[in-house]
Amino acid sequence: MSTSYTIPTDGLTEATSIALAESLQWAQVHTSLMGDAIATAYVCQGQELPPILLLHGFDSSAMEFRRLFPHLAKQAQTWAVDL
């Protein structure tokens, strides 16, 4: 189940950053490794298949894809997930 939260965008100046931040959804991910669910942010846009999954590196976030994401979403269902 996903939940929408309003992400503060007042510190962002780039239009692509603001758009991606406003598109973020949150899901509670349950795992046998933790007793509590882990809040995980993701964004999904686009309709066409096959889907594209974008995973960022260590010490980063889905915002790394702010410029690339809208272009890919025009061509395919595109996901960016914070792990």
SVG drawing of the C-alpha trace seen along z (x, -y; Angstrom):
<svg xmlns="http://www.w3.org/2000/svg" viewBox="-2 -28 30 41">
<polyline fill="none" stroke="black" stroke-width="0.4" points="0.0,0.0 1.4,-3.4 0.8,-6.7 1.3,-10.2 3.0,-12.8 3.7,-16.4 7.4,-16.9 8.7,-20.4 10.0,-21.8 10.8,-25.3 14.6,-24.6 14.5,-23.3 15.1,-25.6 15.2,-23.2 11.9,-22.4 12.8,-18.8 13.7,-18.4 10.4,-20.0 8.4,-17.7 10.1,-14.6 9.8,-15.5 6.0,-16.1 5.6,-12.7 7.2,-10.7 5.1,-8.0 5.8,-6.1 5.3,-2.4 5.9,-0.4 8.1,2.5 8.0,5.5 11.0,7.9 12.0,10.8 15.2,8.9 13.4,6.2 10.6,6.2 9.1,3.0 8.3,2.0 10.7,-0.2 9.4,-3.4 10.5,-3.5 10.1,-6.2 9.5,-5.6 8.2,-7.2 6.5,-5.5 5.5,-7.3 4.9,-6.2 2.7,-3.5 4.7,-1.6 6.4,1.7 8.9,3.0 9.4,1.2 12.6,-0.5 13.9,-0.3 16.4,-3.0 18.4,-2.2 20.7,-4.8 24.1,-4.1 25.1,-4.4 24.4,-7.7 22.1,-8.9 18.4,-9.1 15.8,-8.8 16.4,-12.5 19.6,-11.6 17.4,-10.7 15.5,-14.0 16.7,-15.0 16.7,-11.5 13.4,-10.3 10.9,-12.5 12.6,-11.5 12.5,-7.8 8.9,-8.0 7.8,-9.3 9.1,-6.0 8.4,-3.4 7.0,-2.7 9.8,-4.0 10.4,-3.4 12.9,-5.0 13.2,-3.4 15.0,-4.5 16.3,-1.3"/>
</svg>
